[in-house]
Amino acid sequence: MRILLVLLGFITCSGIAFGQKETVLEKGTVTYVSSLNVYVKFSSTENINKGDTLFVESGYKMLPALVVKDKSSTSCVCSSLLSEKPKVGDVLTSRSVVEKKPEPEKEKKRKPEATTAKKENPKPASGTGVTQAVNARKQNIKGRISAASYSSFYGEDVSHRMRYTFTLRGDHLNNSRFSTDTYISFRHTLGESATIKNNLADALKVYTLAVKYDFSKNTNISLGRKINYRVSSMGAIDGAQFEQGIGDKLVLGAIAGWRPNYLDYSFNSKLFQAGVYASLNSGKANKTLQTTFAVVEQRNANKIDRRFLYFQHTNSLSRSLNLFTSFEFDLYQNVNNEVTNNVSLTNLLISLRYRASRKLNLSLSYDNRKNIIYYESYKSYIDQLIDNETRQGLRLGGSYRITKLFTLGFNGNWRFQKSDLNLSKNINTYLNISRIPGLNARANISANFLQTNYLDSKIYGARLSKELIRRKLNAEIYYRMVDYKYKNYDYNILQHIAGLDFSWNITRKLAFYIYYEGTIDSKNKPFSRFNAKIIQRF
């Protein structure tokens, strides 16, 4: 509880002036990944600020994945919060707090003037309150359709997987109070149609399918399947979500519905859940402060599965220092039919980013994770889960711009447990060259060293990327040498990996990606991967 009290006190002391706020969600696509940065393209970055957190869907939940370091009008340059970076084509979501557009004031009734002059028939005002109110709910529709193929070749074994996605966000349809949000994907392996027939839900994933109705600027309700980004660790919610703004400082919300099936993400009427939350959104220009508290109870067949407290906080402490933290406290235990309500810290993540100067950037993060226990769903494994030790991780990163062209950086990860199980040490260093004179290309040289209880690895790589046609066609070529050494038995593998990819912006809203990678090692047959993806935005 000390951690909770300290954080509560810190947030109370960090309050600033408030104004009318609203949360704006934007989806972006990863277009390029280097050892230093992840580049994410949005339709617009108007509402995204430096230091904001981008979220990625993982295991049907939304996890903080990237921190915005810099931005242009349509792209963000980000650093990763996760040990495994997103891949090109992955979808990320930003959650920005912006000033709400004030509703038009109602026309004041004029008192009749004391005059004997002849009355004139007044002309209707061109900007009446009703007309302005409709304009304030102006329709805005954004969407994307994509088709992708993922092929792998290993000797005579050939596999072709297909994935189709459809996303649509319609705000204030036909200038009404109704809005919709849709994100659906369909994936399958060619030649395995029987798998789809046996379980369609295994191929068809409905991540979001919801409609929202705005009663007023401060009150709304959503129905359907949707992730609530104020309590993103809950994942998708099948049901109703209600929000009520209190004054200009606070948003209160309630959730009632079901969790998707944890095996295939289909609807499951046994997994009922409900909760309440309070969210504080405030800030000034280029400064953000967002805080969310939630209490949630999840059930399985009407029996308590889990009860927990959720907290998330983002704070631009200064122009050069950004803080992100989230944690969960479990409030319910049921072991051998003995129910207790002890407070137990389940997950904790703290991340700090500091821009020491125009040349030097530093980052530090710490995570503390235990197994999340659902006391009904995992009833047969409770003792094993409880015995598992807390996994802790420490991540330190930094970059230094030596000159206008050269940037040197490093990332270090250390994951550990008290018994030294699952011990992992990882160091990654790199040199970025923003422009090679004569070639007008970018280059990256990297070295990665990993040490675990059972494996040592060394990875050396080089990457060259070039814009072949300005804002239209980009190409990239890379090479990696990987040296694996397994400790438990005498087995070494030396791999040579080479790849080539192109990204083509055919039009402003139509893009095409193609990627090839080949692997040759000292023990196995050559392995190849070939991916292609086309995206149409509207």
C-alpha positions in Angstrom: 0.0 0.0 0.0 3.0 2.3 0.5 3.5 2.5 -3.3 -0.2 3.4 -3.8 -0.1 6.2 -1.2 3.1 7.6 -2.6 1.7 7.7 -6.1 -1.5 9.2 -5.0 0.3 11.9 -3.2 2.5 12.6 -6.2 -0.4 12.9 -8.5 -2.3 15.2 -6.1 0.7 17.5 -6.0 1.1 17.6 -9.8 -2.3 19.1 -10.6 -2.5 22.0 -13.0 -5.1 24.3 -14.5 -7.9 22.5 -16.1 -10.0 23.1 -19.2 -12.7 21.3 -21.2 -11.0 18.2 -22.5 -11.8 15.2 -24.6 -9.9 12.0 -25.6 -9.1 11.6 -29.2 -8.1 8.1 -30.5 -6.0 7.8 -33.7 -4.7 4.6 -35.4 -1.4 4.6 -37.1 0.7 2.0 -39.0 4.4 1.2 -38.5 6.3 2.1 -41.7 9.9 1.6 -40.7 11.8 0.0 -37.7 15.5 0.7 -36.9 17.6 -0.3 -34.0 17.0 3.2 -32.5 13.5 4.2 -33.6 10.1 3.0 -34.7 8.3 5.2 -37.3 4.5 5.3 -37.2 2.4 7.0 -39.9 -1.0 8.6 -39.0 -3.5 10.4 -41.2 -2.6 13.5 -39.0 -0.5 14.0 -35.9 -2.2 17.3 -34.9 -3.4 15.9 -31.6 -0.2 13.9 -30.8 2.5 15.5 -28.6 6.1 14.5 -27.8 6.1 12.2 -24.9 2.7 10.6 -25.7 2.3 6.9 -25.4 1.2 4.7 -28.3 -0.6 1.4 -27.5 -0.4 -1.9 -29.3 -2.8 -4.8 -29.1 -1.2 -7.9 -27.5 -3.1 -11.0 -26.4 -6.4 -9.1 -26.9 -5.3 -6.3 -24.6 -3.9 -2.9 -25.2 -0.4 -2.4 -23.9 1.8 0.7 -23.8 4.4 0.1 -26.6 6.0 3.3 -27.9 6.8 6.8 -26.7 6.7 9.6 -29.2 10.1 11.3 -29.5 9.4 13.6 -32.4 6.8 14.1 -35.1 6.0 15.6 -38.5 2.5 16.4 -39.8 1.7 12.7 -40.5 4.5 10.6 -38.8 5.9 10.0 -35.4 9.4 8.9 -34.5 9.1 6.7 -31.4 11.2 4.7 -29.0 10.0 1.3 -27.7 8.9 0.5 -24.2 8.8 -3.3 -25.0 11.7 -5.7 -25.4 10.2 -6.8 -28.7 9.6 -3.9 -31.1 6.5 -3.7 -33.4 6.9 -4.8 -37.0 6.3 -2.9 -40.2 2.5 -2.9 -40.8 1.5 -3.3 -37.2 -1.3 -1.0 -36.0 -0.8 1.3 -33.0 -3.2 3.6 -31.3 -2.6 7.1 -29.8 -4.8 8.5 -27.1 -4.5 12.3 -26.9 -6.3 14.7 -24.7 -7.3 17.9 -26.5 -9.4 21.0 -25.8 -13.1 20.4 -26.5 -14.6 22.8 -29.0 -17.1 24.9 -27.0 -20.7 24.5 -27.8 -22.3 27.5 -29.3 -24.0 29.8 -26.8 -27.7 30.0 -27.1 -29.0 33.3 -28.4 -30.1 35.6 -25.7 -33.6 36.7 -25.9 -33.9 40.4 -26.7 -36.2 42.6 -24.7 -38.7 44.4 -26.8 -37.7 48.0 -27.5 -40.0 50.8 -26.4 -40.7 52.4 -29.8 -43.7 53.3 -31.9 -41.8 52.6 -35.1 -43.3 50.1 -37.5 -42.2 46.6 -36.8 -40.1 44.9 -39.5 -40.1 41.2 -40.2 -36.6 40.1 -39.1 -34.6 37.9 -41.3 -33.5 34.6 -39.8 -29.9 34.7 -38.6 -27.5 32.7 -40.7 -25.7 31.2 -37.7 -28.5 30.2 -35.3 -27.8 28.0 -32.3 -29.4 25.0 -33.9 -27.3 25.3 -37.1 -24.1 25.8 -35.1 -24.8 22.8 -32.9 -25.2 20.6 -36.0 -21.9 22.0 -37.4 -20.2 21.1 -34.0 -21.2 17.5 -34.8 -19.6 17.4 -38.2 -19.3 14.0 -39.8 -15.7 12.6 -40.0 -15.1 9.1 -41.5 -11.7 7.4 -41.7 -11.1 3.8 -42.7 -8.6 1.3 -44.1 -8.8 -2.0 -46.0 -5.7 -4.2 -46.3 -4.7 -7.5 -47.6 -1.5 -9.3 -46.8 0.2 -12.6 -47.6 2.9 -14.3 -45.5 4.8 -17.1 -47.2 7.5 -19.3 -45.9 9.7 -21.8 -47.7 11.8 -24.4 -45.9 12.9 -27.2 -48.2 9.8 -28.9 -49.5 7.7 -27.3 -46.7 5.8 -24.3 -48.1 3.2 -22.3 -46.2 1.0 -19.4 -47.4 -1.0 -17.4 -44.9 -3.4 -14.6 -45.8 -4.7 -11.8 -43.6 -7.4 -9.2 -44.5 -8.3 -6.3 -42.2 -11.0 -3.7 -42.2 -11.1 -0.7 -40.0 -13.6 2.1 -40.0 -14.2 5.0 -37.6 -17.1 7.2 -38.3 -17.6 10.2 -36.0 -21.0 11.8 -35.9 -22.5 10.0 -38.8 -24.6 12.3 -41.0 -23.8 15.1 -38.5 -25.8 13.1 -35.8 -25.0 12.0 -32.3 -24.1 8.5 -33.5 -20.5 7.3 -34.0 -19.1 3.9 -35.0 -15.8 2.0 -34.6 -14.9 -1.2 -36.4 -11.8 -3.3 -36.6 -12.1 -6.8 -38.1 -9.6 -9.2 -39.4 -9.8 -12.5 -41.2 -6.7 -14.8 -41.5 -6.3 -18.3 -42.9 -3.7 -20.7 -44.3 -4.1 -21.7 -47.9 -5.1 -25.3 -48.2 -6.5 -25.6 -44.7 -10.2 -24.6 -45.2 -11.3 -27.4 -42.9 -9.9 -25.5 -40.0 -12.1 -22.5 -40.8 -15.2 -24.7 -41.1 -14.5 -26.3 -37.7 -14.1 -23.0 -35.9 -14.8 -19.8 -37.8 -13.9 -17.7 -34.8 -10.3 -18.9 -35.0 -10.0 -17.2 -38.4 -12.4 -14.3 -38.0 -11.4 -11.8 -35.3 -13.7 -9.0 -34.3 -11.5 -6.7 -32.3 -13.9 -3.7 -32.3 -17.5 -3.4 -33.4 -19.3 -0.7 -31.5 -21.6 2.2 -31.8 -21.5 5.3 -29.5 -24.3 7.8 -28.8 -23.5 11.3 -27.4 -26.3 12.6 -25.2 -24.3 15.8 -24.7 -20.7 17.0 -24.9 -20.0 15.3 -21.5 -22.2 12.2 -21.6 -22.1 9.2 -23.9 -22.7 5.5 -24.1 -21.1 2.8 -26.2 -22.6 -0.6 -27.1 -20.8 -3.5 -28.6 -17.3 -4.8 -28.5 -14.7 -2.1 -27.8 -11.5 -1.6 -25.8 -11.8 1.2 -23.3 -8.5 3.1 -23.5 -8.9 4.5 -20.1 -8.6 0.9 -18.7 -6.8 -0.7 -21.6 -5.4 -3.6 -19.6 -8.9 -5.1 -19.5 -8.8 -5.7 -23.2 -12.0 -5.7 -25.2 -15.4 -5.5 -23.5 -18.6 -6.9 -25.0 -21.4 -4.8 -23.6 -22.1 -1.3 -22.5 -19.7 1.5 -21.5 -21.1 4.8 -20.1 -19.2 8.0 -19.4 -20.2 11.2 -17.6 -18.1 14.3 -17.4 -18.1 16.1 -14.1 -17.4 19.8 -14.5 -14.3 20.4 -16.5 -11.9 18.2 -14.5 -13.2 14.7 -14.2 -14.7 11.8 -16.2 -16.6 9.0 -14.4 -17.4 5.8 -16.2 -19.1 2.4 -15.8 -18.6 -0.8 -17.6 -20.9 -3.8 -17.8 -20.5 -6.7 -20.2 -18.5 -9.8 -20.9 -14.9 -10.8 -21.7 -14.2 -12.4 -25.0 -13.4 -16.1 -25.0 -9.7 -16.4 -24.1 -9.1 -19.2 -26.6 -10.6 -17.8 -29.9 -11.8 -14.3 -29.0 -15.5 -15.3 -29.6 -18.4 -14.1 -27.4 -18.6 -15.9 -24.1 -21.7 -15.3 -22.0 -20.1 -16.9 -18.9 -17.3 -14.3 -18.5 -19.3 -11.4 -17.1 -17.4 -8.4 -15.9 -18.3 -4.9 -14.5 -16.4 -2.0 -13.1 -16.2 1.7 -12.5 -13.4 4.2 -13.2 -12.5 7.8 -12.8 -10.3 9.6 -15.3 -8.5 13.0 -14.8 -7.4 14.7 -18.1 -5.7 18.0 -18.0 -2.8 19.9 -19.4 -1.6 22.8 -21.4 0.0 23.2 -24.8 2.8 20.6 -25.2 2.1 19.4 -21.6 0.0 16.4 -20.8 -1.3 14.9 -17.5 -3.6 11.9 -17.7 -4.6 9.8 -14.7 -7.1 6.8 -14.5 -8.3 4.8 -11.6 -10.6 1.7 -12.0 -12.0 -1.1 -9.9 -13.1 -4.1 -11.8 -14.7 -7.5 -11.0 -14.6 -10.4 -13.5 -16.6 -13.6 -13.2 -16.8 -17.0 -14.7 -20.2 -18.8 -14.5 -21.3 -16.3 -11.8 -18.3 -17.0 -9.6 -15.6 -14.4 -8.9 -12.7 -14.9 -11.2 -10.7 -11.8 -10.4 -11.2 -8.4 -8.6 -8.5 -5.7 -9.1 -7.6 -2.1 -9.0 -6.1 -0.5 -12.1 -4.1 2.7 -12.3 -2.5 4.5 -15.2 -0.7 7.9 -15.2 1.0 9.9 -17.9 2.7 13.2 -17.0 4.9 15.7 -18.9 6.8 16.7 -15.8 8.7 19.3 -17.8 9.5 20.0 -21.4 12.4 17.5 -21.2 11.1 14.9 -18.8 8.1 12.5 -19.4 6.7 9.9 -17.0 4.5 6.9 -17.7 3.4 4.5 -15.0 0.7 1.8 -14.7 0.0 -0.8 -12.1 -2.6 -3.3 -10.9 -3.5 -4.4 -7.4 -5.4 -7.7 -7.0 -8.1 -7.5 -4.3 -9.4 -11.1 -4.1 -7.9 -14.5 -3.5 -9.5 -17.9 -3.3 -7.1 -20.7 -2.4 -8.5 -24.1 -1.3 -11.9 -22.5 -0.9 -10.5 -20.0 1.5 -11.4 -16.5 0.4 -9.3 -13.5 1.4 -9.2 -9.9 0.3 -5.6 -9.0 0.6 -4.1 -6.2 -1.5 -1.4 -7.7 -3.8 0.6 -5.8 -6.4 0.3 -7.7 -9.7 1.8 -5.5 -12.4 3.9 -2.4 -12.2 5.5 -0.4 -15.0 7.4 2.9 -14.6 9.0 4.6 -17.5 10.9 7.9 -17.6 12.3 9.7 -20.7 14.7 12.6 -20.3 16.0 14.8 -23.0 19.2 16.1 -21.4 20.1 18.3 -24.4 19.5 18.6 -28.1 22.0 15.8 -28.5 21.5 13.5 -25.6 18.4 11.5 -24.8 18.0 9.0 -21.9 15.3 6.5 -20.9 14.8 4.3 -17.9 12.0 1.8 -17.2 11.2 -0.8 -14.6 8.6 -3.5 -14.6 7.5 -5.9 -11.9 5.1 -8.7 -13.0 3.4 -11.6 -11.4 1.1 -14.2 -13.0 -2.4 -12.8 -13.1 -4.6 -15.5 -11.5 -8.2 -16.1 -12.6 -9.4 -18.2 -9.7 -12.2 -20.0 -11.6 -10.8 -20.1 -15.1 -7.4 -21.5 -13.9 -8.7 -23.4 -10.8 -6.5 -26.5 -11.5 -3.3 -24.5 -11.7 -3.7 -22.0 -8.8 -1.0 -23.5 -6.6 1.5 -23.5 -9.5 0.8 -19.9 -10.4 1.1 -18.7 -6.8 4.5 -20.4 -6.4 5.9 -18.6 -9.4 8.2 -15.8 -8.4 7.8 -12.2 -9.4 9.6 -11.4 -12.7 11.3 -8.0 -12.7 12.9 -6.1 -15.5 15.1 -3.0 -15.8 15.6 -1.2 -19.1 18.1 1.6 -19.7 18.5 3.4 -23.0 20.3 6.4 -24.4 21.3 8.1 -27.7 23.8 10.8 -28.4 23.9 12.7 -31.7 27.7 13.0 -32.4 27.2 15.2 -35.4 24.4 16.1 -37.7 24.9 12.8 -39.6 25.9 10.3 -36.8 24.0 9.1 -33.8 25.3 6.6 -31.3 23.0 4.7 -29.0 22.5 1.7 -26.7 19.7 -0.2 -25.0 20.2 -2.5 -22.0 17.7 -5.0 -20.6 18.0 -7.0 -17.4 15.2 -9.4 -16.4 15.6 -11.4 -13.2 13.9 -13.4 -10.4 15.2 -14.1 -6.9 16.1 -17.7 -7.7 17.8 -16.6 -11.0 15.3 -18.5 -13.0 14.5 -16.8 -16.4 17.5 -14.6 -16.0 18.1 -12.5 -19.1 20.7 -9.9 -19.9 20.6 -8.0 -23.2 22.7 -5.2 -24.6 22.1 -3.6 -28.0 24.4 -0.9 -29.4 24.0 0.9 -32.7 25.3 3.7 -35.0 22.9 5.5 -37.2 24.0 7.5 -40.2 21.2 9.8 -41.3 22.7 10.5 -44.7 25.5 8.9 -46.6 27.0 11.6 -48.9 26.8 10.7 -52.6 24.2 7.9 -52.0 21.7 10.1 -50.2 20.8 7.0 -48.1 20.5 6.1 -44.4 22.5 3.4 -42.8 22.5 1.5 -39.5 25.2 -0.7 -37.9 24.2 -2.7 -34.8 25.5 -5.3 -32.4 23.3 -7.3 -30.0 24.4 -9.5 -27.1 22.0 -11.8 -25.3 22.7 -14.0 -22.3 20.1 -16.3 -20.6 20.1 -19.4 -18.5 20.2 -21.6 -21.5 21.5 -19.5 -24.4 24.2 -17.0 -25.4 23.8 -15.2 -28.7 25.7 -12.5 -30.7 24.0 -10.7 -33.5 25.8 -8.2 -35.8 23.9 -6.3 -38.4 23.9 -3.6 -41.1 21.0 -1.9 -42.8 20.8 0.5 -45.7 17.7 2.4 -46.7 17.1 4.9 -49.5 14.2 6.9 -50.8 14.2 6.0 -54.5 11.4 8.3 -55.5 10.7 11.2 -53.1 7.7 10.5 -50.9 6.7 7.6 -53.2 9.2 4.7 -53.2 11.5 3.5 -50.4 13.9 0.6 -50.4 15.8 -1.2 -47.7 18.5 -3.9 -47.7 20.0 -5.5 -44.6 22.3 -8.3 -43.4 22.6 -10.0 -40.0 25.0 -12.6 -38.7 23.7 -14.6 -35.8 25.8 -16.8 -33.5 23.8 -19.1 -31.1 25.4 -21.1 -28.4 23.2 -23.4 -26.3 24.6 -24.0 -22.8 22.8 -27.1 -21.7 24.3 -29.2 -24.5 27.1 -28.6 -27.0 25.2 -27.1 -29.9 26.1 -24.0 -31.9 24.4 -22.4 -34.8 25.8 -19.8 -37.1 23.2 -18.0 -39.3 23.5 -15.6 -42.2 20.3 -13.6 -42.8 19.7 -11.1 -45.7 16.6 -9.2 -46.6 15.2 -6.7 -49.0 11.9 -4.7 -48.8 10.1 -2.0 -50.7 7.4 0.4 -49.7 5.5 2.2 -52.4 3.0 5.0 -51.8 1.0 4.6 -55.0 -1.3 7.5 -54.1 -1.8 9.5 -50.9 -4.1 6.8 -49.6 -2.9 3.7 -51.4 0.3 1.9 -50.3 2.0 -1.3 -51.2 4.7 -3.2 -49.2 6.8 -6.1 -50.3 9.5 -8.0 -48.2 11.9 -10.9 -48.7 14.2 -12.5 -46.2 16.5 -15.5 -46.6 18.3 -17.5 -43.9 21.3 -19.8 -44.3 22.7 -21.6 -41.3 25.3 -24.2 -40.5 22.8 -26.9 -39.4 19.6 -26.7 -41.4 18.2 -26.2 -44.9 17.8 -22.6 -46.2 14.7 -20.8 -45.0 13.0 -18.0 -46.9 10.1 -15.6 -46.1 8.2 -13.5 -48.6 5.5 -11.0 -47.4 3.4 -8.6 -49.3 0.7 -6.1 -48.2 -1.5 -3.5 -49.8 -3.4 -0.9 -47.8 -6.2 1.4 -49.1 -7.2 4.3 -46.8 -10.3 6.3 -47.2 
